[in-house]
Amino acid sequence: MPTAPVSTCECHADPVCDQAQFNAQDIVATINVAFRGAASLADPSPTCPYERTDNDCSSSTDVLDVVRIVNVAFRGADPVLEFCNPCP
């Protein structure tokens, strides 16, 4: 069962900040930023100051970020290998 939403997240690929890592809601949020111009919250971690939807820390959220989160959520890819700052 997912935990209650929190106000900040110090990881990528959890843009909805619900700590239910790598789920469909996170994919939708990443797609909204990449293709619809929705605003994304910044990652509060000083070591990786990118948007939470910028899974590869390339300075923008794009189709590659969508592919990475889909690979983890639905294909079982290792988040440590896919994301620059994965959720613990």
Secondary structure as the mmCIF struct_conf table of DSSP 4:
data_model
#
loop_
_struct_conf.conf_type_id
_struct_conf.id
_struct_conf.beg_label_comp_id
_struct_conf.beg_label_asym_id
_struct_conf.beg_label_seq_id
_struct_conf.end_label_comp_id
_struct_conf.end_label_asym_id
_struct_conf.end_label_seq_id
HELX_LH_PP_P HELX_LH_PP_P1 PRO A 2 PRO A 5
BEND BEND1 SER A 7 SER A 7
BEND BEND2 CYS A 11 CYS A 11
STRN STRN1 HIS A 12 HIS A 12
BEND BEND3 ALA A 13 ALA A 13
TURN_TY1_P TURN_TY1_P1 PRO A 15 VAL A 16
BEND BEND4 GLN A 19 GLN A 19
BEND BEND5 PHE A 22 PHE A 22
HELX_RH_AL_P HELX_RH_AL_P1 ALA A 24 ARG A 36
HELX_LH_PP_P HELX_LH_PP_P2 LEU A 41 LEU A 41
STRN STRN2 ALA A 42 ALA A 42
HELX_LH_PP_P HELX_LH_PP_P3 ASP A 43 ASP A 43
TURN_TY1_P TURN_TY1_P2 PRO A 46 THR A 47
BEND BEND6 CYS A 48 CYS A 48
BEND BEND7 TYR A 50 TYR A 50
STRN STRN3 GLU A 51 GLU A 51
TURN_TY1_P TURN_TY1_P3 ARG A 52 THR A 53
TURN_TY1_P TURN_TY1_P4 ASN A 55 ASP A 56
BEND BEND8 SER A 58 SER A 60
HELX_RH_AL_P HELX_RH_AL_P2 VAL A 63 ARG A 75
HELX_RH_AL_P HELX_RH_AL_P3 PRO A 79 GLU A 82
BEND BEND9 CYS A 84 ASN A 85
STRN STRN4 PRO A 86 PRO A 86
#
